[in-house]
Amino acid sequence: MGGQDILLNNVMVRPIKPRKIRFNPGVTYFKPRAIPLSLLEEVDLEPDELEALRLCDYEGLEQKEAAAKMNISQSTLQRILTSTRKKIAEAIIEGKAIKIINK
């Protein structure tokens, strides 16, 4: 057992490393037009999910470079991107609002 590993429900887990987030969006919701927010289901995007999306899809960085900027491994960045893209696709396909969590 490594010095930083934690045993949780008989499964070894590592604590989450602090992630560098350099972007603070000016909006907190995107939603389908002409439908009140109160009638919509929501999909939540965490700050690290939005940052990974910004760096890779908007800024066009390679995953290795984006991972280094966020202080995470490339495999962690890949998992974050996969999850984020699935959430966005779900919101678009199913007409859900996207809530950007601002911590």
ABEGO torsion letter per residue (X at the ends): XBAABBBBGGBBBBBBBBBBBABBBABABBBBBGBBAAABBBBBBBAAAAAAAAAAAAAGBBAAAAAAAAGBBAAAAAAAAAAAAAAAAAAAAAGBBBBBBBX
